[in-house]
């Protein structure tokens, strides 16, 4: 699966089956960047090209600058553990 970030495409700002001819972000990746993502109500109805295709919330290990994303560290909690 992918997310179309090609403002010239009719799929812009939508989840899509990957098509190499259309610019997109891969959502299923070996680096687990997009294990979790949230689609927010931004530029969804009457999609306007070049207004923004998504604000990605993704996982990171290095906290380098992003391009309009929110990068978080994946942390697991043991909910069964008692203090």
Residue frames relative to the residue before (quaternion, step in Angstrom):
aa qw qx qy qz dx dy dz
X 1.0000 0.0000 0.0000 0.0000 0.00 0.00 0.00
X 0.0997 -0.7940 0.5981 0.0431 3.52 -1.20 0.56
X 0.3227 -0.6905 0.6030 0.2355 3.53 -1.38 0.13
X 0.3585 -0.7659 0.4976 0.1930 3.56 -0.58 1.16
X 0.0074 -0.7926 0.6095 -0.0186 3.57 -0.74 1.10
X 0.4425 0.6684 -0.4521 0.3912 3.55 1.22 0.66
X 0.3109 -0.8004 0.4791 0.1819 3.62 -0.22 1.23
X 0.6375 0.5226 -0.3315 0.4590 3.60 1.23 -0.26
X 0.6274 0.5599 -0.3247 0.4330 3.59 1.28 -0.22
X 0.5272 -0.6182 0.4781 0.3337 3.57 -1.17 0.58
X 0.6499 0.5131 -0.3082 0.4683 3.61 1.28 -0.27
X 0.3138 0.7913 -0.4800 0.2121 3.61 1.30 -0.02
X 0.8497 0.0819 -0.1246 0.5058 3.52 -0.97 1.04
X 0.6156 0.5019 -0.3648 0.4858 3.57 1.04 0.83
X 0.5143 -0.5741 0.5302 0.3533 3.53 -1.29 0.44
X 0.0198 0.8212 -0.5657 0.0720 3.56 -0.93 0.88
X 0.5089 -0.5467 0.5369 0.3922 3.52 -1.32 0.23
X 0.5291 -0.6680 0.4187 0.3137 3.57 -0.86 0.95
X 0.0065 -0.7458 0.6643 -0.0499 3.49 -0.99 1.04
X 0.4260 -0.7497 0.4435 0.2443 3.59 -0.46 1.18
X 0.6247 0.5503 -0.3417 0.4361 3.61 1.19 -0.40
X 0.7135 0.3957 -0.2318 0.5298 3.59 1.26 -0.36
X 0.4671 -0.6796 0.4923 0.2785 3.60 -0.83 1.02
X 0.1379 0.7993 -0.5642 0.1542 3.55 -0.83 1.03
X 0.3698 -0.6389 0.6100 0.2880 3.52 -1.41 0.09
X 0.3792 -0.6932 0.5575 0.2545 3.59 -0.94 0.85
X 0.3020 -0.7767 0.5282 0.1630 3.58 -0.85 0.96
X 0.7127 0.3340 -0.2346 0.5705 3.59 1.16 -0.47
X 0.1006 0.8183 -0.5450 0.1524 3.53 -0.32 1.34
X 0.5723 -0.6051 0.4374 0.3391 3.56 -1.17 0.60
X 0.6745 0.4899 -0.3044 0.4609 3.62 1.10 -0.58
X 0.4234 -0.7569 0.4118 0.2798 3.60 1.34 0.12
X 0.2298 0.8071 -0.5157 0.1727 3.62 1.18 0.42
X 0.8140 0.2394 -0.0992 0.5198 3.57 0.84 -0.96
X 0.1322 0.7945 -0.5726 0.1530 3.58 0.93 0.89
X 0.7700 0.1407 -0.0615 0.6193 3.54 1.12 -0.73
X 0.1711 0.7658 -0.6150 0.0779 3.55 -0.98 0.75
X 0.2488 -0.7567 0.5945 0.1099 3.51 -1.21 0.65
X 0.2366 -0.7308 0.6205 0.1579 3.55 -0.90 0.91
X 0.1490 -0.7951 0.5841 0.0665 3.56 -0.70 1.11
X 0.5745 -0.6003 0.4352 0.3467 3.56 -1.22 0.40
X 0.3774 0.6999 -0.5094 0.3289 3.56 0.46 1.27
X 0.8447 -0.0693 0.0009 0.5308 3.57 -0.74 1.09
X 0.3417 0.7526 -0.4789 0.2957 3.56 1.01 0.93
X 0.7497 0.2945 -0.1750 0.5661 3.59 0.79 -1.01
X 0.8185 0.0337 -0.0830 0.5674 3.56 -0.89 0.95
X 0.0767 -0.8484 0.5237 0.0054 3.54 0.76 1.13
X 0.1739 -0.7833 0.5924 0.0721 3.55 -0.90 1.02
X 0.4329 -0.7096 0.4900 0.2627 3.61 -0.60 1.11
X 0.8345 0.2047 -0.2014 0.4703 3.53 -1.18 0.80
X 0.5357 0.6124 -0.4211 0.4009 3.61 1.21 0.19
X 0.6636 -0.4539 0.3046 0.5107 3.59 1.26 -0.20
X 0.2615 -0.8029 0.5208 0.1258 3.52 -0.80 1.02
X 0.7949 -0.1411 0.1066 0.5804 3.60 1.13 -0.44
X 0.2174 -0.6750 0.6716 0.2145 3.48 -1.38 0.24
X 0.1975 -0.8214 0.5275 0.0897 3.56 -0.26 1.27
X 0.1582 -0.7063 0.6806 0.1135 3.53 -1.12 0.80
X 0.1236 0.8218 -0.5428 0.1217 3.57 -0.42 1.17
X 0.5654 -0.6116 0.4532 0.3175 3.52 -1.34 0.30
X 0.0095 -0.7945 0.6071 -0.0142 3.55 -1.14 0.67
X 0.2875 -0.7292 0.5886 0.1978 3.53 -1.32 0.28
X 0.7764 0.3919 -0.1791 0.4599 3.59 1.16 -0.45
X 0.3004 -0.8014 0.4723 0.2107 3.64 1.24 -0.18
X 0.2354 0.7447 -0.5759 0.2417 3.58 0.93 0.88
X 0.6512 -0.5124 0.3673 0.4224 3.62 -1.18 0.43
X 0.2663 -0.7554 0.5810 0.1444 3.56 -1.13 0.70
X 0.4348 -0.6595 0.5383 0.2937 3.54 -1.32 0.12
X 0.8242 -0.1968 0.0829 0.5245 3.57 0.28 1.25
X 0.5647 0.5919 -0.3836 0.4285 3.58 1.21 0.39
X 0.3165 -0.6631 0.6237 0.2667 3.50 -1.40 0.03
X 0.1258 -0.8117 0.5691 0.0366 3.60 -0.57 1.16
X 0.0601 -0.8067 0.5873 -0.0255 3.56 -0.80 1.08
X 0.4364 -0.6545 0.5451 0.2901 3.54 -1.23 0.46
X 0.3962 -0.7035 0.5385 0.2410 3.56 -0.95 0.90
X 0.0463 0.7917 -0.6049 0.0720 3.56 -0.75 1.03
X 0.2426 -0.7752 0.5701 0.1231 3.53 -0.92 0.95
X 0.1875 -0.7658 0.6075 0.0968 3.52 -1.05 0.79
X 0.3284 -0.7086 0.5882 0.2100 3.52 -1.04 0.80
X 0.2138 -0.8236 0.5158 0.0998 3.57 -0.14 1.28
X 0.6402 0.5268 -0.3247 0.4552 3.58 1.23 -0.30
X 0.5357 0.6421 -0.3936 0.3819 3.57 1.25 -0.28
X 0.2023 -0.7699 0.5935 0.1186 3.58 -0.93 0.87
X 0.3980 -0.7292 0.5108 0.2213 3.59 -1.05 0.77
